[in-house]
């Protein structure tokens, strides 16, 4: 099977979790390259603001309110894409949520909510997208994490959900590409910690405000890799040196990797009390920013 993906300027791209972080950075970068965009997230207001911004710059984009844990809502995203643009060329499953807390303290309900979004959201998006991608050829891009192969304390359920995303994506790739020989590129993106509002959006069981362990990479770097996978068939990409080192350690020296991971326990806590324990686990965030507050900076995206 020789798969040729369309140039980005000829593509219709669906992006879930598009209202902030990696999803927003990807939407902005794709818009600059001329892709037609279908942006999905839980906040209709935030998405509307982003679409207005992108359209002011000459892009073609639509917003679709969607909770990816609901299969019917995800199918609605596909219907909206077809109604507006007539096809889907790339589908990016990026939506995600998290909880900061020990596994023996986080409630089962909150743990299930993480899986409903992070795993079942990828499951729904993949299976909804596949018939459309198979019919014309295209790319399915699932955003995992370096913790798809490693772990980090205080984010155990998030790590587990991203392990599930990797297992699902790898098995799907074998069935669709190797067994069916279908013209669909299936890619897993595995970034290291990314400087986004991720800690502020997470639910928090700790007595301190959560933070990302350093070093972080800019979300634009992850967006660049996603757009490369949309144009060139790619199996998997680890983004950031730390992701490459940590996943290698997990394979060749797992006990050492676990000991190093234990050192991340305190490095995920700021020296101040929690600001918002609930985060965006059950409710959408209204922030429309891609970059977080690492190194004391917070930047609104204006382009």
KEVEX-120290 format. One line per 2 residues: number of its first residue (from 1); their letters; for each residue z, y, x of C-alpha. Coordinates in Angstrom, 1 decimal. Each point is the difference from the previous one (the first is absolute). Layout:
BEGIN
NUM> a> Z/Y/X  ...
//
This chain:
BEGIN
1> xx> 0.0/0.0/0.0  -1.0/3.4/1.4
3> xx> 1.7/2.7/-1.8  -1.2/3.6/0.1
5> xx> 2.4/2.6/-1.4  -1.4/3.3/-1.2
7> xx> 0.6/3.2/2.0  3.0/1.9/-1.3
9> xx> -2.0/2.8/-1.5  -1.8/-2.5/-2.3
11> xx> 3.2/-1.7/-1.1  2.3/0.1/-3.1
13> xx> 3.5/-0.6/1.3  3.1/-0.9/-2.0
15> xx> 3.4/0.8/1.6  3.3/-0.9/-1.5
17> xx> 3.1/1.8/0.9  -2.2/3.1/0.6
19> xx> 2.5/2.7/-0.8  1.8/0.1/3.4
21> xx> 0.2/-1.5/3.4  -2.7/-2.3/1.3
23> xx> -1.8/-0.1/-3.3  -0.3/3.8/-0.2
25> xx> -1.0/0.2/3.7  -2.7/-2.6/-0.7
27> xx> -1.3/1.8/-3.0  -0.2/3.3/1.9
29> xx> -1.9/-1.6/2.9  -2.3/-1.9/-2.3
31> xx> -0.8/3.2/-2.0  -1.0/1.7/3.2
33> xx> -2.4/-2.8/0.7  -1.6/0.2/-3.4
35> xx> 1.4/-3.0/-1.8  0.4/0.1/-3.8
37> xx> 3.7/-0.6/-0.7  2.0/-1.7/-2.7
39> xx> 3.7/0.9/0.7  2.8/-2.0/-1.7
41> xx> 3.7/0.6/0.0  2.9/0.2/-2.4
43> xx> 0.1/3.8/-0.2  -2.9/1.5/-2.0
45> xx> 1.1/3.5/0.8  0.0/-0.6/3.8
47> xx> -3.3/-1.7/-0.1  -1.5/2.8/-2.1
49> xx> 1.1/2.5/2.6  -1.6/-2.1/2.8
51> xx> -3.3/-0.4/-1.8  -0.2/3.7/-0.6
53> xx> 0.6/0.6/3.7  -2.7/-2.5/1.0
55> xx> -2.5/1.3/-2.6  0.5/3.5/1.3
57> xx> -1.2/-1.3/3.4  -3.1/-1.5/-1.6
59> xx> 1.2/-3.6/-0.5  -0.6/-2.2/-3.1
61> xx> 3.3/-1.6/-1.1  1.8/-1.1/-3.1
63> xx> 3.7/-0.7/-0.6  1.3/-3.0/-1.9
65> xx> 3.7/-0.4/-0.8  1.0/-3.5/0.9
67> xx> 3.0/-2.1/0.8  -1.5/-2.9/2.0
69> xx> 2.7/-2.4/-1.1  -1.8/0.0/-3.4
71> xx> -3.2/-2.0/0.1  -1.4/1.8/-3.1
73> xx> 0.5/3.4/1.7  -1.8/-1.2/3.1
75> xx> -2.9/-1.3/-2.1  -0.1/3.5/-1.5
77> xx> -0.6/1.4/3.5  -3.0/-2.2/0.4
79> xx> -1.3/1.0/-3.5  0.3/3.7/0.9
81> xx> -1.8/-0.5/3.3  -2.9/-1.8/-1.8
83> xx> -0.1/2.6/-2.8  -0.2/2.9/2.5
85> xx> -2.0/-1.4/2.9  -1.5/-3.3/-1.1
87> xx> 1.3/-2.2/2.8  2.8/-0.7/2.5
89> xx> -0.8/-0.4/3.7  3.4/0.1/1.6
91> xx> 3.5/-0.7/-1.5  3.1/1.0/2.0
93> xx> 3.3/-1.5/-1.2  2.4/2.4/1.6
95> xx> 2.8/0.6/-2.7  3.4/-0.9/1.2
97> xx> 3.7/0.6/-0.5  3.2/-0.9/2.0
99> xx> 3.7/-0.3/0.0  2.4/0.8/2.8
101> xx> 2.9/-2.4/-0.1  1.3/-3.4/1.1
103> xx> -1.5/-3.0/-1.7  3.4/-1.1/-1.3
105> xx> 0.6/3.4/-1.5  -3.3/1.0/-1.6
107> xx> -0.1/-1.1/-3.7  -2.4/-2.7/-1.1
109> xx> -1.6/2.5/-2.4  -0.8/2.4/2.8
111> xx> -1.2/-2.8/2.2  -2.3/-1.2/-2.7
113> xx> -1.3/3.5/-0.5  -1.1/0.2/3.6
115> xx> -1.9/-3.3/-0.4  -1.5/1.1/-3.3
117> xx> -1.6/3.0/1.8  -0.6/-1.2/3.6
119> xx> -1.1/-3.5/-0.7  -1.1/-0.3/-3.6
121> xx> -1.7/3.4/0.3  -2.1/-1.3/2.8
123> xx> -0.6/-3.2/-2.0  -1.1/1.9/-3.1
125> xx> -2.2/2.4/1.9  -1.7/-2.8/2.0
127> xx> -0.8/-2.2/-3.0  -1.1/3.0/-2.1
129> xx> -2.3/1.3/2.8  -1.5/-3.3/1.2
131> xx> -2.6/-0.5/-2.9  -1.4/3.5/0.6
133> xx> 0.0/-0.4/3.8  -1.6/-3.4/-0.2
135> xx> -2.9/1.2/-2.2  -1.2/2.6/2.5
137> xx> 1.9/-0.6/3.2  2.9/2.1/1.1
139> xx> 3.4/0.2/1.7  3.5/-0.9/-1.2
141> xx> 2.6/1.6/2.2  3.7/-0.9/-0.4
143> xx> 2.6/2.1/1.8  2.7/-2.2/1.4
145> xx> 2.3/0.9/2.9  1.2/-1.1/3.4
147> xx> 2.8/-1.5/-2.0  -2.6/-2.4/-1.5
149> xx> 0.8/-2.0/3.1  3.3/1.5/1.2
151> xx> 3.2/1.1/-1.8  2.2/3.1/0.0
153> xx> 3.7/0.1/-1.1  0.8/2.1/-3.1
155> xx> -3.6/-0.5/-1.2  0.1/-3.7/-0.4
157> xx> -1.5/-0.2/-3.5  -2.8/2.4/1.1
159> xx> -0.7/-2.3/3.0  -0.1/-3.0/-2.3
161> xx> -2.4/1.7/-2.3  -2.3/0.9/2.9
163> xx> 0.1/-3.6/1.3  -1.2/-1.1/-3.5
165> xx> -2.8/2.6/0.2  -1.2/-1.5/3.3
167> xx> 0.2/-3.6/-1.3  -1.9/0.9/-3.2
169> xx> -2.7/2.0/1.9  -0.6/-2.6/2.6
171> xx> -0.3/-2.8/-2.5  -2.3/2.2/-2.2
173> xx> -2.2/0.7/3.0  -0.5/-3.7/0.7
175> xx> -0.9/-0.8/-3.6  -2.3/3.0/-0.6
177> xx> -1.7/0.4/3.4  0.1/-3.5/1.5
179> xx> -0.1/-2.3/-3.0  -2.0/2.1/-2.5
181> xx> -2.0/1.9/2.6  0.2/3.0/-2.3
183> xx> -1.1/3.4/1.4  3.6/1.5/0.0
185> xx> 1.8/1.1/3.1  3.7/-0.5/-0.4
187> xx> 2.2/1.9/2.4  3.8/0.2/0.7
189> xx> 1.2/3.3/1.5  3.3/-0.3/1.8
191> xx> 1.4/3.4/1.1  3.2/0.6/2.0
193> xx> 2.4/2.7/-1.5  -2.1/2.8/-1.4
195> xx> 1.2/3.6/-0.3  -0.1/0.3/-3.8
197> xx> 2.6/0.8/-2.8  0.7/-3.8/-0.1
199> xx> 3.8/0.4/0.7  0.4/2.7/-2.7
201> xx> -1.9/-2.2/-2.5  2.0/-3.1/0.6
203> xx> 3.1/-1.0/-1.9  3.1/0.2/2.1
205> xx> 3.1/-2.2/0.1  1.3/1.5/3.3
207> xx> 2.7/2.7/0.4  -2.5/2.1/2.1
209> xx> -3.4/1.5/-0.7  -2.7/-2.4/1.2
211> xx> -2.5/0.7/2.7  -2.9/-1.8/1.7
213> xx> 0.8/-1.4/3.5  -2.0/1.8/2.7
215> xx> -2.7/0.1/1.2  -2.2/0.7/-3.0
217> xx> -3.7/0.4/-0.3  -1.9/2.5/-2.1
219> xx> -1.3/-1.3/-3.3  -3.4/1.4/1.0
221> xx> -0.2/-2.7/2.6  0.5/-2.7/-2.6
223> xx> -2.6/1.7/-2.2  -2.5/-0.1/2.8
225> xx> 0.4/-3.7/0.4  -0.3/-0.6/-3.8
227> xx> -3.2/1.9/-0.1  -1.4/-1.9/3.0
229> xx> 0.8/-3.2/-1.9  -1.9/1.4/-3.1
231> xx> -3.2/0.2/2.1  0.4/-2.9/2.4
233> xx> 1.2/-3.5/-1.0  3.4/-0.4/1.6
235> xx> 2.5/-2.9/-0.3  3.2/1.8/0.9
237> xx> 1.2/3.1/2.0  3.4/0.8/1.4
239> xx> 0.4/3.7/0.2  2.2/1.5/2.7
241> xx> 1.1/-1.5/3.3  3.5/-0.8/-1.4
243> xx> -1.6/-2.2/-2.7  -2.0/-1.9/2.6
245> xx> 3.1/-0.5/2.2  2.3/-1.0/-2.8
247> xx> -2.3/-2.5/-1.6  -0.8/-1.6/3.4
249> xx> 3.7/-0.4/0.7  0.5/-1.6/-3.4
251> xx> -2.5/-2.7/1.1  0.8/-0.6/3.6
253> xx> 3.7/0.9/0.2  1.4/0.1/-3.6
255> xx> 3.7/0.0/1.0  -0.5/3.0/2.3
257> xx> -1.9/1.7/-2.8  2.9/-0.5/-2.4
259> xx> 2.5/1.3/2.5  -2.1/3.1/0.5
261> xx> -0.4/0.4/-3.8  3.8/0.0/-0.3
263> xx> 0.1/3.2/2.1  -2.0/1.8/-2.8
265> xx> 3.0/-0.3/-2.4  1.6/3.3/1.0
267> xx> -3.3/1.7/0.8  -1.0/0.1/-3.6
269> xx> 3.0/2.2/-1.1  0.3/3.7/0.2
271> xx> 3.4/1.7/0.7  0.2/1.4/-3.6
273> xx> 0.8/-1.5/-3.4  -2.8/-1.3/-2.4
275> xx> -2.0/2.7/-1.8  -1.6/-2.2/-2.7
277> xx> 1.1/-3.6/-0.3  -2.5/-0.9/-2.7
279> xx> -3.0/1.2/1.9  -3.4/-0.8/-1.6
281> xx> 0.7/-3.7/-0.6  -0.3/0.3/-3.7
283> xx> -1.3/3.5/-0.5  -3.0/1.7/1.6
285> xx> 0.4/2.6/2.6  -1.6/3.3/-0.7
287> xx> -0.4/0.8/3.7  -3.7/0.3/1.1
289> xx> 0.6/-0.2/3.8  -1.3/-2.5/2.5
291> xx> 2.4/0.9/2.9  3.7/-0.5/0.0
293> xx> 2.8/1.7/1.8  0.1/-1.8/3.4
295> xx> 0.9/2.2/2.9  1.1/2.7/-2.5
297> xx> -3.4/0.8/-1.4  -1.3/-0.1/-3.6
299> xx> -3.5/1.0/-0.7  -1.7/0.5/-3.3
301> xx> -3.7/-1.1/0.0  -2.2/2.8/-1.1
303> x> -3.4/-1.3/0.8
//
